[in-house]
């Protein structure tokens, strides 16, 4: 299992956004505040690691390598890959 603190310790940066970049939405005639959506990213050379968004974290926090089908759900696997990439980065 991966936590927010794990990602911070690995060097990920927290980014936030809201749906449609607006603060309120009209839902069935009522204006409601949109909750900011957070996610984490890390760049190693040309590879971008990105977490799923905070509205999905109840299920499980996971990390993908952008533009691939590689998904990390295990902290040790993620940590090992990041460590290997950082050690071999020129």
N, C-alpha and C positions, 0 to 999 in steps of 0.2 A: 504494500500500500504506500502511496506517495502522498505527502502532505505539503501544504504551502511552505512551511518552514524548511522542508527538504529542498524545495526548488530554490528558495532564497540562498540556502547554504551552498548550493551548486552553482550559484551565480546568475540565476534567472532574474529578469526584471519584470515587475508587475506593471501591467498596462490596463487601463480602464476605458470603457466606452459605454454609451447607452444606445438603445435601439434608435435608429434614425437620428442620432446625435441630438435628440430633443429631451427636455427635462420632463415634460408632461405629455400625456396622450389622452385623446378623447375616446373613451371606451363606453359604448352604449349611452352616450350623452353625459357621461361623468368624466371629469378630468382627474387623472391619476398620475402620481409621480412614477416615472420609470426608475427602477433600481439600476444603479450602475453595474455593468457587467465587467468582470475582471478576468484576466488571463495572464499567463507568464510566457516570456520568450527568452531564448538564449541563442546567440549566434556564435558558431565556431567556424571560422574561415567562411566558406560559402554555405554551410549547413545551418538551417534554422530549426530549432526545437521550439515547439509551441504546445502549451497545455490546452485542454478543453476549457470552456468558459465556466465561470463560477456558478451559473444557473444549472450546470450539469454536475457539480461537485458532490451533490448528495448521492448520486450513483457511484461515482469513483473519479478521482482526479487522475488523469492520464496525460501522457506527453507523446506527441507525434513528431517525426521529422517531416517538415513541410514538403509537399509535393511527392510524398512517398506513401506507402501503405504500412510503414513501420510504426507500431504503437507500443509504448512502454507503460506497463501497469505495475511493474516491480521496481522498487527503488534501487536495489543492488544492480540490476541489469542496466538501468539508466546511468547510475553513477559510474559503472565500469566503462561504458561506451564513452561517456563524456571525458573521463580521465584518460582513456587511450587517445582520443582525438586531441585533447589539449597537450598531451606529452609529445605528440608527433606533429603538431602544427609548426610550420616554418615561418 
